Amino acid sequence: MAGMSTMNISLPHDMKDFVDRQVTERGYGTSSEFLRDLIRREQDRQQMRQLLFDGAASPRAGEVDAAYFDALRAKARGTARSTRKTRS
Protein backbone atom coordinates (compact mmCIF):
# COMPACT_ATOMS: atom_id res chain seq x y z
CA MET A 1 0.00 0.00 0.00
CA ALA A 2 1.26 3.44 -0.85
CA GLY A 3 2.12 5.75 2.01
CA MET A 4 2.46 2.97 4.56
CA SER A 5 5.46 2.33 6.72
CA THR A 6 6.31 -0.53 9.03
CA MET A 7 6.38 -0.40 12.81
CA ASN A 8 7.27 -3.30 15.05
CA ILE A 9 5.66 -3.38 18.48
CA SER A 10 6.68 -5.64 21.35
CA LEU A 11 3.87 -6.70 23.67
CA PRO A 12 3.81 -8.82 26.81
CA HIS A 13 2.14 -12.20 26.27
CA ASP A 14 -1.12 -11.22 27.95
CA MET A 15 -1.49 -8.16 25.71
CA LYS A 16 -0.64 -10.14 22.57
CA ASP A 17 -3.22 -12.75 23.56
CA PHE A 18 -5.78 -9.96 24.03
CA VAL A 19 -5.02 -8.53 20.57
CA ASP A 20 -5.23 -11.99 19.00
CA ARG A 21 -8.63 -12.58 20.66
CA GLN A 22 -9.92 -9.22 19.44
CA VAL A 23 -8.80 -9.97 15.89
CA THR A 24 -10.66 -13.28 15.96
CA GLU A 25 -13.77 -12.19 17.86
CA ARG A 26 -14.29 -8.86 16.13
CA GLY A 27 -13.54 -10.00 12.60
CA TYR A 28 -10.34 -8.11 11.89
CA GLY A 29 -8.14 -9.66 9.22
CA THR A 30 -4.89 -8.98 11.05
CA SER A 31 -3.58 -7.51 14.26
CA SER A 32 -2.45 -4.50 12.20
CA GLU A 33 -6.07 -3.81 11.20
CA PHE A 34 -7.11 -3.96 14.85
CA LEU A 35 -4.34 -1.58 15.92
CA ARG A 36 -5.10 0.84 13.07
CA ASP A 37 -8.74 0.88 14.20
CA LEU A 38 -7.67 1.62 17.80
CA ILE A 39 -5.45 4.46 16.60
CA ARG A 40 -8.22 5.93 14.41
CA ARG A 41 -10.61 5.82 17.37
CA GLU A 42 -8.05 7.57 19.57
CA GLN A 43 -7.54 10.23 16.90
CA ASP A 44 -11.32 10.74 16.75
CA ARG A 45 -11.50 10.93 20.56
CA GLN A 46 -8.76 13.54 20.68
CA GLN A 47 -10.41 15.57 17.92
CA MET A 48 -13.75 15.48 19.77
CA ARG A 49 -12.02 16.49 23.00
CA GLN A 50 -10.41 19.46 21.25
CA LEU A 51 -13.75 20.50 19.74
CA LEU A 52 -15.32 20.38 23.21
CA PHE A 53 -12.51 22.50 24.67
CA ASP A 54 -12.78 24.96 21.78
CA GLY A 55 -16.54 25.17 22.26
CA ALA A 56 -16.19 25.70 26.00
CA ALA A 57 -13.69 28.51 25.38
CA SER A 58 -15.80 30.22 22.70
CA PRO A 59 -18.01 33.20 23.48
CA ARG A 60 -21.61 32.54 24.38
CA ALA A 61 -23.83 32.79 21.29
CA GLY A 62 -27.27 32.79 22.88
CA GLU A 63 -29.61 31.14 25.31
CA VAL A 64 -30.05 27.39 25.29
CA ASP A 65 -33.59 26.99 26.51
CA ALA A 66 -36.72 25.05 25.58
CA ALA A 67 -37.29 27.23 22.51
CA TYR A 68 -33.77 26.52 21.28
CA PHE A 69 -34.31 22.76 21.55
CA ASP A 70 -37.75 23.01 19.93
CA ALA A 71 -36.18 24.80 16.94
CA LEU A 72 -33.39 22.24 16.80
CA ARG A 73 -35.91 19.36 16.79
CA ALA A 74 -37.93 21.05 14.05
CA LYS A 75 -34.80 21.52 11.97
CA ALA A 76 -33.83 17.87 12.48
CA ARG A 77 -37.32 16.70 11.48
CA GLY A 78 -37.13 18.87 8.37
CA THR A 79 -33.76 17.39 7.46
CA ALA A 80 -35.07 13.87 8.01
CA ARG A 81 -38.07 14.56 5.76
CA SER A 82 -35.96 16.08 2.99
CA THR A 83 -33.55 13.13 3.17
CA ARG A 84 -36.42 10.65 2.81
CA LYS A 85 -37.81 12.56 -0.17
CA THR A 86 -34.49 12.54 -2.01
CA ARG A 87 -34.06 8.80 -1.46
CA SER A 88 -37.49 7.92 -2.86
MOPAC internal coordinates of N, CA, C and O (Angstrom, degrees):
PM7 1SCF
backbone

  N    0.0000 0     0.00 0     0.00 0    0    0    0
  C    1.4520 1     0.00 0     0.00 0    1    0    0
  C    1.5219 1   109.85 1     0.00 0    2    1    0
  O    1.2310 1   120.64 1   -42.16 1    3    2    1
  N    1.2901 1   116.37 1   137.84 1    3    2    1
  C    1.4519 1   121.14 1   179.77 1    5    3    2
  C    1.5188 1   110.49 1   -70.59 1    6    5    3
  O    1.2310 1   121.00 1   -37.05 1    7    6    5
  N    1.3312 1   115.69 1   142.95 1    7    6    5
  C    1.4529 1   119.92 1   176.44 1    9    7    6
  C    1.5158 1   114.67 1    79.37 1   10    9    7
  O    1.2310 1   119.58 1  -173.48 1   11   10    9
  N    1.3062 1   118.40 1     6.52 1   11   10    9
  C    1.4573 1   120.72 1  -179.18 1   13   11   10
  C    1.5224 1   109.37 1  -101.41 1   14   13   11
  O    1.2310 1   121.36 1   -34.50 1   15   14   13
  N    1.3057 1   115.00 1   145.50 1   15   14   13
  C    1.4509 1   120.08 1   172.73 1   17   15   14
  C    1.5175 1   108.33 1  -127.16 1   18   17   15
  O    1.2310 1   120.88 1   -13.29 1   19   18   17
  N    1.3038 1   115.92 1   166.71 1   19   18   17
  C    1.4592 1   121.46 1  -175.59 1   21   19   18
  C    1.5196 1   109.98 1  -100.30 1   22   21   19
  O    1.2310 1   121.34 1   -37.55 1   23   22   21
  N    1.3322 1   115.04 1   142.45 1   23   22   21
  C    1.4558 1   121.68 1   175.55 1   25   23   22
  C    1.5194 1   107.06 1  -138.68 1   26   25   23
  O    1.2310 1   120.50 1   -51.78 1   27   26   25
  N    1.2921 1   116.65 1   128.22 1   27   26   25
  C    1.4569 1   120.91 1   176.14 1   29   27   26
  C    1.5136 1   108.81 1   -99.45 1   30   29   27
  O    1.2310 1   120.72 1   -46.65 1   31   30   29
  N    1.3264 1   116.23 1   133.35 1   31   30   29
  C    1.4604 1   121.47 1  -178.70 1   33   31   30
  C    1.5208 1   108.46 1  -124.34 1   34   33   31
  O    1.2310 1   120.96 1   -49.27 1   35   34   33
  N    1.3246 1   115.78 1   130.73 1   35   34   33
  C    1.4603 1   120.99 1   176.16 1   37   35   34
  C    1.5193 1   108.83 1   -97.71 1   38   37   35
  O    1.2310 1   120.84 1   -50.40 1   39   38   37
  N    1.3309 1   116.01 1   129.60 1   39   38   37
  C    1.4599 1   121.46 1  -179.54 1   41   39   38
  C    1.5196 1   109.80 1  -125.52 1   42   41   39
  O    1.2310 1   120.36 1   -33.48 1   43   42   41
  N    1.3244 1   116.91 1   146.52 1   43   42   41
  C    1.4690 1   118.77 1   170.90 1   45   43   42
  C    1.5328 1   108.48 1   -63.97 1   46   45   43
  O    1.2310 1   120.62 1   -21.45 1   47   46   45
  N    1.3088 1   116.41 1   158.55 1   47   46   45
  C    1.4733 1   121.39 1  -175.80 1   49   47   46
  C    1.5235 1   112.63 1   -54.42 1   50   49   47
  O    1.2310 1   120.18 1   136.68 1   51   50   49
  N    1.3274 1   117.27 1   -43.32 1   51   50   49
  C    1.4721 1   118.53 1  -177.30 1   53   51   50
  C    1.5310 1   111.69 1   -64.71 1   54   53   51
  O    1.2310 1   120.03 1   144.78 1   55   54   53
  N    1.3302 1   117.55 1   -35.22 1   55   54   53
  C    1.4615 1   119.75 1   177.94 1   57   55   54
  C    1.5310 1   110.77 1   -72.47 1   58   57   55
  O    1.2310 1   120.29 1   140.48 1   59   58   57
  N    1.3172 1   117.06 1   -39.52 1   59   58   57
  C    1.4700 1   119.96 1   177.60 1   61   59   58
  C    1.5184 1   109.99 1   -62.91 1   62   61   59
  O    1.2310 1   120.22 1   137.72 1   63   62   61
  N    1.3268 1   117.19 1   -42.28 1   63   62   61
  C    1.4640 1   120.89 1   177.41 1   65   63   62
  C    1.5283 1   110.48 1   -60.54 1   66   65   63
  O    1.2310 1   120.50 1   138.77 1   67   66   65
  N    1.3341 1   116.66 1   -41.23 1   67   66   65
  C    1.4588 1   120.89 1   178.23 1   69   67   66
  C    1.5268 1   110.14 1   -60.98 1   70   69   67
  O    1.2310 1   120.26 1   131.63 1   71   70   69
  N    1.3272 1   117.10 1   -48.37 1   71   70   69
  C    1.4697 1   121.25 1   179.55 1   73   71   70
  C    1.5221 1   110.02 1   -59.49 1   74   73   71
  O    1.2310 1   120.29 1   134.18 1   75   74   73
  N    1.3230 1   117.06 1   -45.82 1   75   74   73
  C    1.4718 1   120.65 1   180.00 1   77   75   74
  C    1.5292 1   111.27 1   -60.04 1   78   77   75
  O    1.2310 1   120.31 1   139.23 1   79   78   77
  N    1.3373 1   117.01 1   -40.77 1   79   78   77
  C    1.4689 1   120.45 1   178.01 1   81   79   78
  C    1.5305 1   110.78 1   -64.39 1   82   81   79
  O    1.2310 1   120.47 1   137.62 1   83   82   81
  N    1.3265 1   116.72 1   -42.38 1   83   82   81
  C    1.4556 1   120.41 1   179.94 1   85   83   82
  C    1.5216 1   111.25 1   -63.06 1   86   85   83
  O    1.2310 1   120.56 1   139.25 1   87   86   85
  N    1.3139 1   116.53 1   -40.75 1   87   86   85
  C    1.4669 1   120.99 1   178.69 1   89   87   86
  C    1.5206 1   109.28 1   -59.74 1   90   89   87
  O    1.2310 1   120.48 1   133.78 1   91   90   89
  N    1.3135 1   116.69 1   -46.22 1   91   90   89
  C    1.4584 1   121.46 1  -178.34 1   93   91   90
  C    1.5300 1   111.84 1   -69.74 1   94   93   91
  O    1.2310 1   120.66 1   129.44 1   95   94   93
  N    1.3264 1   116.35 1   -50.56 1   95   94   93
  C    1.4671 1   121.00 1  -174.02 1   97   95   94
  C    1.5196 1   113.23 1   -71.03 1   98   97   95
  O    1.2310 1   120.06 1   148.06 1   99   98   97
  N    1.3138 1   117.48 1   -31.94 1   99   98   97
  C    1.4589 1   120.23 1  -173.89 1  101   99   98
  C    1.5291 1   112.55 1  -101.88 1  102  101   99
  O    1.2310 1   120.18 1  -177.93 1  103  102  101
  N    1.3198 1   117.25 1     2.07 1  103  102  101
  C    1.4510 1   120.55 1   172.91 1  105  103  102
  C    1.5207 1   116.11 1    80.69 1  106  105  103
  O    1.2310 1   119.85 1  -160.75 1  107  106  105
  N    1.3070 1   117.89 1    19.25 1  107  106  105
  C    1.4625 1   119.55 1   174.67 1  109  107  106
  C    1.5241 1   108.62 1   -73.46 1  110  109  107
  O    1.2310 1   120.42 1   -31.59 1  111  110  109
  N    1.3134 1   116.80 1   148.41 1  111  110  109
  C    1.4605 1   120.82 1   178.58 1  113  111  110
  C    1.5126 1   112.70 1   -75.62 1  114  113  111
  O    1.2310 1   120.91 1   144.96 1  115  114  113
  N    1.3294 1   115.86 1   -35.04 1  115  114  113
  C    1.4666 1   121.14 1  -177.56 1  117  115  114
  C    1.5199 1   109.45 1  -145.99 1  118  117  115
  O    1.2310 1   121.13 1   -13.25 1  119  118  117
  N    1.3114 1   115.45 1   166.75 1  119  118  117
  C    1.4633 1   120.02 1   175.21 1  121  119  118
  C    1.5297 1   110.03 1   -65.32 1  122  121  119
  O    1.2310 1   119.93 1   149.09 1  123  122  121
  N    1.3171 1   117.73 1   -30.91 1  123  122  121
  C    1.4664 1   120.69 1   177.47 1  125  123  122
  C    1.5244 1   110.98 1   -62.84 1  126  125  123
  O    1.2310 1   119.98 1   139.77 1  127  126  125
  N    1.3268 1   117.64 1   -40.23 1  127  126  125
  C    1.4733 1   120.85 1   177.52 1  129  127  126
  C    1.5246 1   110.16 1   -62.04 1  130  129  127
  O    1.2310 1   120.55 1   136.91 1  131  130  129
  N    1.3213 1   116.55 1   -43.09 1  131  130  129
  C    1.4617 1   120.94 1   179.26 1  133  131  130
  C    1.5247 1   110.33 1   -61.72 1  134  133  131
  O    1.2310 1   120.23 1   132.84 1  135  134  133
  N    1.3259 1   117.17 1   -47.16 1  135  134  133
  C    1.4597 1   120.71 1  -178.77 1  137  135  134
  C    1.5251 1   111.55 1   -66.26 1  138  137  135
  O    1.2310 1   119.74 1   141.78 1  139  138  137
  N    1.3301 1   118.10 1   -38.22 1  139  138  137
  C    1.4682 1   120.19 1   176.27 1  141  139  138
  C    1.5278 1   110.55 1   -61.85 1  142  141  139
  O    1.2310 1   120.62 1   139.71 1  143  142  141
  N    1.3422 1   116.42 1   -40.29 1  143  142  141
  C    1.4595 1   120.33 1   178.10 1  145  143  142
  C    1.5306 1   110.67 1   -63.43 1  146  145  143
  O    1.2310 1   120.11 1   137.07 1  147  146  145
  N    1.3301 1   117.39 1   -42.93 1  147  146  145
  C    1.4699 1   120.54 1   177.41 1  149  147  146
  C    1.5252 1   110.82 1   -60.77 1  150  149  147
  O    1.2310 1   120.40 1   137.75 1  151  150  149
  N    1.3137 1   116.84 1   -42.25 1  151  150  149
  C    1.4657 1   120.77 1  -179.23 1  153  151  150
  C    1.5252 1   110.27 1   -66.22 1  154  153  151
  O    1.2310 1   120.13 1   136.45 1  155  154  153
  N    1.3372 1   117.36 1   -43.55 1  155  154  153
  C    1.4758 1   120.39 1   177.48 1  157  155  154
  C    1.5308 1   110.88 1   -59.19 1  158  157  155
  O    1.2310 1   120.93 1   136.45 1  159  158  157
  N    1.3292 1   115.83 1   -43.55 1  159  158  157
  C    1.4697 1   119.55 1   179.20 1  161  159  158
  C    1.5236 1   111.38 1   -63.08 1  162  161  159
  O    1.2310 1   120.25 1   140.84 1  163  162  161
  N    1.3182 1   117.13 1   -39.16 1  163  162  161
  C    1.4605 1   120.54 1   177.68 1  165  163  162
  C    1.5250 1   110.47 1   -66.69 1  166  165  163
  O    1.2310 1   120.14 1   139.75 1  167  166  165
  N    1.3239 1   117.33 1   -40.25 1  167  166  165
  C    1.4625 1   120.20 1   176.13 1  169  167  166
  C    1.5295 1   110.36 1   -60.70 1  170  169  167
  O    1.2310 1   120.34 1   135.76 1  171  170  169
  N    1.3299 1   116.95 1   -44.24 1  171  170  169
  C    1.4650 1   121.36 1   178.05 1  173  171  170
  C    1.5290 1   110.97 1   -61.84 1  174  173  171
  O    1.2310 1   120.50 1   138.02 1  175  174  173
  N    1.3275 1   116.65 1   -41.98 1  175  174  173
  C    1.4664 1   121.72 1   179.85 1  177  175  174
  C    1.5234 1   110.36 1   -62.64 1  178  177  175
  O    1.2310 1   120.65 1   135.95 1  179  178  177
  N    1.3262 1   116.36 1   -44.05 1  179  178  177
  C    1.4606 1   119.56 1   179.50 1  181  179  178
  C    1.5253 1   111.67 1   -66.44 1  182  181  179
  O    1.2310 1   120.36 1   141.57 1  183  182  181
  N    1.3301 1   116.91 1   -38.43 1  183  182  181
  C    1.4625 1   120.21 1   177.51 1  185  183  182
  C    1.5308 1   110.22 1   -63.68 1  186  185  183
  O    1.2310 1   120.25 1   135.75 1  187  186  185
  N    1.3289 1   117.12 1   -44.25 1  187  186  185
  C    1.4624 1   120.81 1   178.70 1  189  187  186
  C    1.5234 1   110.50 1   -62.71 1  190  189  187
  O    1.2310 1   120.37 1   137.97 1  191  190  189
  N    1.3051 1   116.91 1   -42.03 1  191  190  189
  C    1.4669 1   121.43 1   178.28 1  193  191  190
  C    1.5302 1   110.15 1   -59.55 1  194  193  191
  O    1.2310 1   120.49 1   136.14 1  195  194  193
  N    1.3353 1   116.67 1   -43.86 1  195  194  193
  C    1.4533 1   120.11 1  -179.94 1  197  195  194
  C    1.5303 1   111.08 1   -65.23 1  198  197  195
  O    1.2310 1   120.69 1   139.32 1  199  198  197
  N    1.3374 1   116.29 1   -40.68 1  199  198  197
  C    1.4630 1   119.63 1   177.17 1  201  199  198
  C    1.5312 1   111.35 1   -61.45 1  202  201  199
  O    1.2310 1   120.67 1   140.02 1  203  202  201
  N    1.3292 1   116.32 1   -39.98 1  203  202  201
  C    1.4642 1   119.93 1   177.72 1  205  203  202
  C    1.5241 1   111.39 1   -64.49 1  206  205  203
  O    1.2310 1   120.40 1   136.48 1  207  206  205
  N    1.3328 1   116.85 1   -43.52 1  207  206  205
  C    1.4647 1   120.36 1   177.40 1  209  207  206
  C    1.5233 1   110.75 1   -62.81 1  210  209  207
  O    1.2310 1   120.60 1   136.15 1  211  210  209
  N    1.3333 1   116.45 1   -43.85 1  211  210  209
  C    1.4598 1   120.62 1   178.95 1  213  211  210
  C    1.5284 1   110.59 1   -61.27 1  214  213  211
  O    1.2310 1   120.58 1   136.68 1  215  214  213
  N    1.3233 1   116.49 1   -43.32 1  215  214  213
  C    1.4532 1   120.70 1   178.84 1  217  215  214
  C    1.5157 1   111.95 1   -63.77 1  218  217  215
  O    1.2310 1   120.65 1   138.15 1  219  218  217
  N    1.3274 1   116.36 1   -41.85 1  219  218  217
  C    1.4649 1   120.30 1   179.75 1  221  219  218
  C    1.5297 1   111.10 1   -65.20 1  222  221  219
  O    1.2310 1   120.49 1   149.02 1  223  222  221
  N    1.3333 1   116.67 1   -30.98 1  223  222  221
  C    1.4629 1   120.32 1  -178.33 1  225  223  222
  C    1.5292 1   112.61 1   -86.91 1  226  225  223
  O    1.2310 1   119.97 1   169.84 1  227  226  225
  N    1.3262 1   117.66 1   -10.16 1  227  226  225
  C    1.4601 1   120.33 1  -176.96 1  229  227  226
  C    1.5279 1   110.50 1   -78.70 1  230  229  227
  O    1.2310 1   120.86 1   -22.84 1  231  230  229
  N    1.3291 1   115.97 1   157.16 1  231  230  229
  C    1.4585 1   118.86 1   179.00 1  233  231  230
  C    1.5251 1   111.49 1   -66.23 1  234  233  231
  O    1.2310 1   121.08 1   -28.16 1  235  234  233
  N    1.2858 1   115.54 1   151.84 1  235  234  233
  C    1.4601 1   121.99 1   179.56 1  237  235  234
  C    1.5289 1   109.61 1   -67.96 1  238  237  235
  O    1.2310 1   120.53 1   -48.96 1  239  238  237
  N    1.3240 1   116.60 1   131.04 1  239  238  237
  C    1.4661 1   120.70 1  -174.76 1  241  239  238
  C    1.5260 1   112.77 1  -101.56 1  242  241  239
  O    1.2310 1   119.51 1   167.84 1  243  242  241
  N    1.2889 1   118.55 1   -12.16 1  243  242  241
  C    1.4607 1   120.50 1  -178.81 1  245  243  242
  C    1.5097 1   110.84 1   162.64 1  246  245  243
  O    1.2310 1   121.33 1     0.67 1  247  246  245
  N    1.3014 1   115.06 1  -179.33 1  247  246  245
  C    1.4561 1   121.30 1  -179.04 1  249  247  246
  C    1.5260 1   110.88 1   -81.68 1  250  249  247
  O    1.2310 1   121.14 1   -41.93 1  251  250  249
  N    1.2970 1   115.42 1   138.07 1  251  250  249
  C    1.4588 1   121.45 1   173.00 1  253  251  250
  C    1.5185 1   105.99 1  -107.32 1  254  253  251
  O    1.2310 1   121.92 1   -82.24 1  255  254  253
  N    1.3300 1   113.92 1    97.76 1  255  254  253
  C    1.4525 1   120.25 1  -177.23 1  257  255  254
  C    1.5294 1   108.54 1  -131.79 1  258  257  255
  O    1.2310 1   120.53 1     9.66 1  259  258  257
  N    1.3106 1   116.59 1  -170.34 1  259  258  257
  C    1.4646 1   120.72 1  -178.18 1  261  259  258
  C    1.5228 1   111.35 1   -58.82 1  262  261  259
  O    1.2310 1   120.01 1   140.67 1  263  262  261
  N    1.3164 1   117.58 1   -39.33 1  263  262  261
  C    1.4704 1   121.04 1   179.96 1  265  263  262
  C    1.5301 1   110.86 1   -63.50 1  266  265  263
  O    1.2310 1   120.61 1   140.63 1  267  266  265
  N    1.3231 1   116.44 1   -39.37 1  267  266  265
  C    1.4636 1   120.57 1   178.23 1  269  267  266
  C    1.5312 1   110.03 1   -60.11 1  270  269  267
  O    1.2310 1   120.76 1   131.96 1  271  270  269
  N    1.3404 1   116.16 1   -48.04 1  271  270  269
  C    1.4663 1   119.78 1  -178.68 1  273  271  270
  C    1.5256 1   111.83 1   -68.62 1  274  273  271
  O    1.2310 1   119.72 1   145.97 1  275  274  273
  N    1.3212 1   118.14 1   -34.03 1  275  274  273
  C    1.4652 1   120.83 1   175.29 1  277  275  274
  C    1.5260 1   110.23 1   -61.55 1  278  277  275
  O    1.2310 1   120.27 1   135.35 1  279  278  277
  N    1.3279 1   117.09 1   -44.65 1  279  278  277
  C    1.4729 1   121.40 1   178.70 1  281  279  278
  C    1.5253 1   110.71 1   -64.73 1  282  281  279
  O    1.2310 1   120.70 1   140.51 1  283  282  281
  N    1.3152 1   116.27 1   -39.49 1  283  282  281
  C    1.4606 1   120.51 1   178.95 1  285  283  282
  C    1.5290 1   110.99 1   -64.27 1  286  285  283
  O    1.2310 1   120.37 1   136.83 1  287  286  285
  N    1.3404 1   116.90 1   -43.17 1  287  286  285
  C    1.4652 1   120.55 1   177.00 1  289  287  286
  C    1.5234 1   111.31 1   -62.46 1  290  289  287
  O    1.2310 1   120.53 1   136.91 1  291  290  289
  N    1.3280 1   116.59 1   -43.09 1  291  290  289
  C    1.4613 1   120.57 1   179.26 1  293  291  290
  C    1.5227 1   110.77 1   -61.90 1  294  293  291
  O    1.2310 1   120.63 1   138.34 1  295  294  293
  N    1.3064 1   116.40 1   -41.66 1  295  294  293
  C    1.4653 1   120.88 1   178.16 1  297  295  294
  C    1.5290 1   110.39 1   -63.80 1  298  297  295
  O    1.2310 1   120.41 1   137.41 1  299  298  297
  N    1.3312 1   116.82 1   -42.59 1  299  298  297
  C    1.4666 1   120.77 1   179.49 1  301  299  298
  C    1.5279 1   110.73 1   -64.82 1  302  301  299
  O    1.2310 1   120.17 1   138.56 1  303  302  301
  N    1.3228 1   117.29 1   -41.44 1  303  302  301
  C    1.4697 1   120.38 1   177.51 1  305  303  302
  C    1.5239 1   110.49 1   -63.42 1  306  305  303
  O    1.2310 1   119.99 1   140.03 1  307  306  305
  N    1.3074 1   117.62 1   -39.97 1  307  306  305
  C    1.4606 1   121.52 1   177.70 1  309  307  306
  C    1.5168 1   111.77 1   -63.56 1  310  309  307
  O    1.2310 1   120.51 1   139.77 1  311  310  309
  N    1.3132 1   116.64 1   -40.23 1  311  310  309
  C    1.4610 1   121.34 1   177.93 1  313  311  310
  C    1.5195 1   110.29 1   -66.48 1  314  313  311
  O    1.2310 1   120.58 1   138.73 1  315  314  313
  N    1.3318 1   116.50 1   -41.27 1  315  314  313
  C    1.4629 1   120.18 1   179.48 1  317  315  314
  C    1.5223 1   110.30 1   -63.60 1  318  317  315
  O    1.2310 1   120.20 1   138.02 1  319  318  317
  N    1.3296 1   117.23 1   -41.98 1  319  318  317
  C    1.4698 1   120.93 1   178.48 1  321  319  318
  C    1.5160 1   111.33 1   -63.74 1  322  321  319
  O    1.2310 1   120.27 1   134.48 1  323  322  321
  N    1.3418 1   117.09 1   -45.52 1  323  322  321
  C    1.4613 1   119.35 1  -177.77 1  325  323  322
  C    1.5147 1   110.73 1   -67.55 1  326  325  323
  O    1.2310 1   119.41 1   149.04 1  327  326  325
  N    1.3234 1   118.73 1   -30.96 1  327  326  325
  C    1.4568 1   122.18 1   177.26 1  329  327  326
  C    1.5196 1   110.18 1   -67.98 1  330  329  327
  O    1.2310 1   120.55 1   137.70 1  331  330  329
  N    1.3451 1   116.56 1   -42.30 1  331  330  329
  C    1.4652 1   120.01 1   178.93 1  333  331  330
  C    1.5185 1   110.55 1   -64.28 1  334  333  331
  O    1.2310 1   119.71 1   140.49 1  335  334  333
  N    1.3096 1   118.15 1   -39.51 1  335  334  333
  C    1.4546 1   121.82 1  -179.25 1  337  335  334
  C    1.5187 1   111.43 1   -64.52 1  338  337  335
  O    1.2310 1   120.06 1   141.06 1  339  338  337
  N    1.3302 1   117.50 1   -38.94 1  339  338  337
  C    1.4609 1   119.87 1  -177.58 1  341  339  338
  C    1.5191 1   111.41 1   -74.97 1  342  341  339
  O    1.2310 1   120.12 1   157.26 1  343  342  341
  N    1.3264 1   117.38 1   -22.74 1  343  342  341
  C    1.4669 1   120.14 1   178.85 1  345  343  342
  C    1.5123 1   112.38 1   -82.49 1  346  345  343
  O    1.2310 1   120.07 1   159.00 1  347  346  345
  N    1.3164 1   117.47 1   -21.00 1  347  346  345
  C    1.4802 1   121.09 1  -176.29 1  349  347  346
  C    1.5064 1   111.78 1   -69.17 1  350  349  347
  O    1.2310 1   120.10 1   180.00 1  351  350  349

